[in-house]
């Protein structure tokens, strides 16, 4: 497959690129998780990182945040080495569960994204009259409205549904007006209607706010129609490019080293069916089905057709 994101190693950084990875690789404990990743992401583009469990999808986020160095190749984030972008990156880690008894309001969770790194208790009256405080309150309400959470943001976070909590956490990641949004499995544990709603929300933010989005996902189907590119990681290797070029029988067969067939259902959803060895690489975390039907997980723990 021709990788449309590949560039020669000596080319200077693109002035409009939010992210650039050139032949990037990562290793943990001396074991190479993935390599050969070539990718350029510009403002307003939506990219998904796909693949089975244990291949290092979340380590891609760590590399972009600068908490894990690349083992080879070049990685640039906002024109510099990873780790120096600060407030220009919004980050949503893997799903956090809020106890049902937690009384902190949703709007307060969002506010933590703005000033949660500061210590101390503000003065009850004077600080609330300051221009800085008023600007912060305005910004928090702006992002709450942006994610469609105004009707429940003042409720305790523990009383909000999973989809509502996820919208509030996305608002928290957006509150500092980042240029890059990194999302680690934001659709995990959500039901299908909430997956569709949150996927549409992320796409709208990406386009309307001109924010570049890199999202780790198990199932490509909820976001397939919104994506500009995908990075597909399998057992040390990777392929990147438009989804219709990467999620193909030919490419996935090459990556897995075993026959894989990509099928398209009547509703447009992709189903990936692999050989008998493929399911053993990444069993489904949420279902206990076995047999050949389980081989649909050859591209993701839930399977692209789940």
VENKAWO-V363070 format. One record per residue. N is the residue number from 1. SS is DSSP state (a for helix, b for strand, c for the rest). NEAR is the number of other ideal C-beta (glycine too) atoms within 8 Angstrom. D_CENTER is the distance of its C-alpha to the mean C-alpha in Angstrom with 2 decimals. Layout:
N;SS;NEAR;D_CENTER
N;SS;NEAR;D_CENTER
//
This chain:
1;c;10;24.23
2;c;5;24.27
3;c;9;21.14
4;c;7;21.16
5;c;10;18.98
6;c;6;21.50
7;c;9;23.73
8;c;4;26.69
9;c;7;26.37
10;c;3;28.80
11;c;5;27.43
12;c;3;26.76
13;c;7;23.40
14;c;8;22.82
15;c;5;23.60
16;c;5;20.92
17;b;12;18.00
18;b;11;15.11
19;b;14;13.99
20;b;13;16.36
21;b;13;16.31
22;b;11;19.68
23;b;12;20.56
24;b;16;18.21
25;b;13;18.61
26;b;15;17.95
27;b;9;20.38
28;b;9;20.65
29;c;4;24.20
30;c;4;25.61
31;b;6;23.62
32;b;9;21.58
33;b;11;18.20
34;b;15;17.29
35;b;14;18.89
36;b;9;19.78
37;b;15;16.40
38;b;13;17.29
39;b;13;14.98
40;b;11;15.62
41;b;13;13.40
42;b;10;15.50
43;c;9;15.38
44;c;8;14.25
45;c;12;12.37
46;b;12;9.27
47;b;15;7.97
48;b;15;6.38
49;b;14;7.02
50;b;14;9.49
51;c;11;12.48
52;c;12;14.56
53;c;7;14.65
54;c;6;15.99
55;c;12;15.28
56;c;12;13.06
57;a;11;9.42
58;a;10;8.71
59;a;12;11.55
60;a;16;9.82
61;a;14;8.04
62;a;9;11.62
63;a;14;13.26
64;a;14;11.64
65;a;12;12.62
66;c;10;15.96
67;c;5;16.42
68;c;10;16.92
69;c;4;18.98
70;c;11;18.67
71;c;8;21.63
72;b;7;22.48
73;b;11;21.83
74;b;10;20.66
75;b;13;17.52
76;b;13;17.75
77;b;16;15.57
78;c;11;17.35
79;c;7;20.39
80;b;8;20.81
81;c;8;20.01
82;c;12;16.82
83;c;8;17.63
84;c;8;19.77
85;c;12;17.66
86;a;5;17.98
87;a;7;17.57
88;a;8;16.04
89;b;15;12.54
90;b;12;10.84
91;b;10;8.81
92;b;12;7.88
93;c;5;8.65
94;c;7;9.12
95;c;8;11.36
96;c;6;14.55
97;c;4;17.72
98;c;9;20.27
99;c;6;23.87
100;c;6;25.72
101;c;5;28.40
102;c;9;26.27
103;c;6;27.98
104;c;8;25.71
105;b;11;24.98
106;a;17;21.61
107;a;12;22.59
108;a;9;23.33
109;a;12;19.86
110;a;16;18.63
111;a;12;21.49
112;a;9;20.42
113;a;12;17.60
114;a;11;20.53
115;a;7;23.20
116;c;7;22.08
117;c;3;22.94
118;c;5;26.52
119;c;2;29.27
120;c;4;32.22
121;c;2;33.25
122;c;7;33.97
123;c;5;37.48
124;c;5;37.74
125;c;6;39.44
126;c;6;39.65
127;a;9;35.99
128;a;8;35.08
129;a;7;37.41
130;c;8;35.93
131;a;5;34.21
132;a;6;31.22
133;a;11;30.84
134;a;9;31.33
135;a;8;28.75
136;a;11;26.18
137;a;8;27.11
138;a;8;26.86
139;a;10;23.37
140;a;14;22.16
141;a;10;23.83
142;a;8;22.40
143;a;13;18.72
144;a;15;19.83
145;a;9;21.49
146;a;10;18.65
147;c;13;16.42
148;c;7;19.61
149;c;13;20.31
150;c;8;23.77
151;c;4;25.73
152;c;9;24.42
153;c;12;23.13
154;c;6;26.56
155;c;9;26.54
156;b;10;25.89
157;a;14;22.25
158;a;11;23.64
159;a;6;25.18
160;c;12;22.08
161;c;6;20.51
162;a;9;17.12
163;a;12;15.83
164;a;11;17.70
165;a;12;16.37
166;a;13;12.71
167;a;13;13.88
168;a;18;15.75
169;a;12;13.00
170;a;16;11.02
171;a;16;14.49
172;a;13;14.87
173;a;13;11.97
174;a;17;13.64
175;c;13;17.17
176;c;8;17.92
177;c;6;17.14
178;c;12;14.51
179;c;11;14.34
180;b;18;10.81
181;b;17;7.86
182;b;13;5.23
183;b;13;3.07
184;b;11;4.27
185;c;11;5.62
186;c;13;6.56
187;c;13;9.04
188;c;8;10.67
189;c;4;14.36
190;c;11;14.58
191;c;7;17.41
192;a;7;17.32
193;a;7;18.47
194;a;13;15.90
195;a;12;13.07
196;a;9;14.75
197;a;9;15.28
198;a;15;11.87
199;a;12;10.55
200;a;9;13.61
201;a;12;13.11
202;a;17;9.78
203;a;11;11.73
204;a;8;14.74
205;a;15;13.34
206;a;15;12.07
207;a;8;15.58
208;a;6;17.85
209;c;8;16.65
210;c;6;16.14
211;c;14;12.84
212;b;15;10.73
213;b;13;7.03
214;b;16;4.78
215;b;13;1.74
216;b;12;3.68
217;c;13;6.34
218;c;9;10.08
219;c;12;11.64
220;c;16;11.32
221;c;10;14.11
222;c;11;12.80
223;c;15;10.81
224;a;11;13.25
225;a;5;15.52
226;a;10;13.11
227;c;12;11.67
228;c;6;13.41
229;b;14;12.54
230;b;15;11.00
231;b;14;11.30
232;b;15;12.97
233;b;15;13.99
234;b;12;17.11
235;c;8;19.63
236;c;7;19.91
237;b;10;19.32
238;b;12;16.76
239;b;12;17.00
240;b;13;15.24
241;b;12;16.29
242;c;9;16.42
243;a;11;15.45
244;a;6;19.16
245;a;10;20.14
246;a;13;17.79
247;c;15;17.78
248;c;10;21.55
249;a;8;24.18
250;a;7;25.34
251;a;13;22.15
252;a;17;20.96
253;a;11;24.57
254;a;9;24.66
255;a;12;21.51
256;a;14;22.62
257;c;6;26.25
258;c;9;27.34
259;c;6;27.92
260;b;15;24.93
261;b;8;25.39
262;b;14;22.93
263;b;9;24.46
264;b;7;23.83
265;c;9;24.91
266;c;3;27.07
267;c;4;24.36
268;c;7;22.17
269;c;10;19.83
270;b;14;19.42
271;b;12;20.99
272;b;18;20.99
273;b;11;24.16
274;b;17;24.92
275;c;10;28.04
276;c;6;29.27
277;c;8;27.76
278;a;13;24.13
279;a;12;23.48
280;a;5;24.74
281;a;9;21.84
282;c;10;19.27
283;c;9;20.94
284;c;11;19.43
285;c;6;18.64
286;c;5;19.66
287;c;6;22.61
288;c;4;25.75
289;c;7;26.86
290;c;4;28.54
291;c;5;30.24
292;a;6;29.34
293;a;6;27.20
294;a;11;24.87
295;a;12;24.49
296;a;13;22.12
297;b;17;19.51
298;c;15;20.03
299;c;17;16.65
300;c;16;14.61
301;c;12;15.89
302;c;11;16.45
303;c;14;17.53
304;c;15;16.53
305;c;11;19.51
306;c;9;18.88
//
